[in-house]
Amino acid sequence: MIAQFDFLVAQGNRGTRHRDTRLSGLSPRLVEEMFELVQKINADGLSVLLMEQNVVQSLAIANRAYIIELGVV
C-alpha cells in the first residue's frame, strides 16, 4: 500500500489520483506514514481529496475541510 503512494510521488505526474484505502485498523506508525505521504504528494503540487474518519489528523494537514455528518455538509 505504501509502495503505491511512493510510486505516485515518484511519477511526478500532475494528473488526478484516487486512492480508496481505509486507515482504520492499521498500526499507528503505518497510519502516520500514510498521512506523511499524502502531505508529500500535496507538497509536490498535486491536489488531494482526502476522505477519512480520523478528523483530528486530517484537519492537521488540510488546507480546506468539509465535514459530512449523516449525509449533510
C-alpha positions in Angstrom: 0.0 0.0 0.0 2.7 2.5 0.9 4.7 1.4 -2.2 1.7 2.5 -4.3 1.8 6.0 -2.7 5.6 6.2 -3.2 5.1 5.3 -6.9 2.6 8.1 -7.4 5.0 10.6 -5.8 7.9 9.3 -7.9 6.0 9.6 -11.1 5.8 13.4 -10.9 2.5 13.2 -12.9 0.2 16.2 -12.3 -2.9 14.2 -13.2 -5.7 13.2 -10.8 -5.2 10.3 -8.5 -7.9 8.4 -6.5 -6.9 6.1 -3.7 -9.5 4.2 -1.5 -7.6 3.0 1.5 -9.1 2.6 4.9 -6.6 3.6 7.6 -8.7 2.2 10.5 -7.2 -1.0 11.8 -3.7 -0.2 10.7 -0.8 0.3 13.1 -0.4 3.8 14.3 3.0 4.1 12.6 1.6 3.0 9.3 -1.2 5.5 9.6 1.3 8.2 10.3 3.4 7.2 7.2 0.2 7.3 5.0 -0.5 10.9 6.2 3.1 11.9 5.6 2.8 10.5 2.1 -0.4 12.4 1.4 1.3 15.6 2.6 4.3 14.9 0.3 2.0 14.3 -2.7 0.3 17.6 -2.0 3.6 19.4 -1.4 4.7 18.2 -4.9 1.8 20.2 -6.4 -0.9 17.5 -6.7 -4.3 18.3 -5.1 -5.5 15.6 -2.7 -9.1 14.8 -1.9 -8.9 13.0 1.4 -12.0 11.2 2.8 -11.0 10.0 6.2 -12.7 9.3 9.5 -9.6 10.4 11.5 -10.8 14.0 11.8 -8.0 15.3 14.1 -5.2 14.1 11.9 -7.0 15.0 8.7 -7.6 18.6 9.8 -4.0 18.9 10.8 -2.8 18.5 7.2 -5.8 20.1 5.4 -5.9 23.4 3.6 -9.7 23.2 3.5 -12.2 20.8 5.0 -15.8 19.9 4.7 -17.4 17.7 7.3 -20.3 15.4 6.3 -22.4 14.0 9.1 -25.4 11.8 8.3 -25.2 13.0 4.6 -25.3 16.7 5.5 -22.3 19.0 4.8 
